[in-house]
Amino acid sequence: MQQETTGQSIGEQLKVPVMVIGVFILTIWGLEIIDLLLFRGGLDGFGIRPRTIDGLWGILWAPLLHGGFGHLLANTGPLLVMGLILLASRPLSQFFTLSGIIVLVGGLGTWLIAPRFTVHIGASGLIFGYFAFLLLSAYFERSCRNILLAVVILFLYSGIIWGVLPQGNGISWQTHLFGFIGGGAAAYLLADRSNGIEIKIGEEIQPPTY
């Protein structure tokens, strides 16, 4: 009976995370299908267009748009895994705040430094932001849970860190870099330092007094 109750409680805890990340993933897949069938890729023009006033709106739309199903498929797995981990381990309000910080910092950074006459789309900025948040939360909060999550994420996705460097081939490394910076900033701003592990290197030994 106790095992059954525990199973139900775990299922209840995962219900909201699965629903939230599921809705987001269904949305970006639905948009890509609509873009292909009705607009022939025309929606991609609503991404971030650096240093243009209209291109600022792309900061909001870019995470929802992708350059084809290959691009979308590559982002879906990391989004699903990291999104579920964050939603299961953090309050829902904090997840949305974190995502907003990543989108704004990642988008503005891309808008400022990416080359003119380019368009930047994709949820990879969110992925790099979630990655940075999970890693740096282990440092800022120093809880056993966050350290364990950081180890898991490093094991699964450590190779993506090279994506913050210029690569060519139409890859928006600017989005990756500033998404990562946004995630790091969010980890610092949202850190709960009250329950962390206190690390002491040593204490000064006072000489005896006579």
Phi, psi and omega in degrees: 000320179295321179295322181295318179296318178297318178298320179294320181294321177296318178298320178294321180295327182273350185300310181293312176305316181295320181293315183295308182290329177295318179297318180296315181293320176298324179295312183290328175290319178298318178296322180292322177294316178297317180299319180290314187281323187255326188245359179052042180084005184293335180293338181298338179292350178271011177285191181284122175247107190304135173056035168237145182297314179298327182293345177294327177298334179297339177301323180282322187271334187305318181296343182267349187249146181219152182272054179111168185288334176296314178299314182295318180296321179296330181272338187295314182301304179300323177299316182296312184293307183291323178298315179296318180298314181292317181293328180281338185250353183229156173299150182300319181298322179291324177299317180291322176297314177303312181297321178297318179298316181297314181298316182289312180293314180298318181290315180295319178299316178296316180299326184281320191247346181290156182297147174297159177063029172237160177234134185241123182224165174117156180271010183294333176298320175297318181299313180293326177293316177297320179301311179296319181298314181295323179289310188282338174297328177298324180283314185286326183261329176054042175261153180300320180299312183290327176295318177297316179297321179297319178296317180297314182294321176297319179297320184279321193227021183302331183294340184287344184303331180292347180291349178279355180261151178302132184231341186075201179058028177074013180273128181276083179295336178297319177297319179296312184298310184283334170297317177299315179298318178299319177295321177295319178297319179295321178299321178289314185289326185261004185296137172260102185267006186282335185245020183284167176279125179276122182254121179246125180280325180172162179241145179289128180268120181278140177292149179295148178254146182241000000 
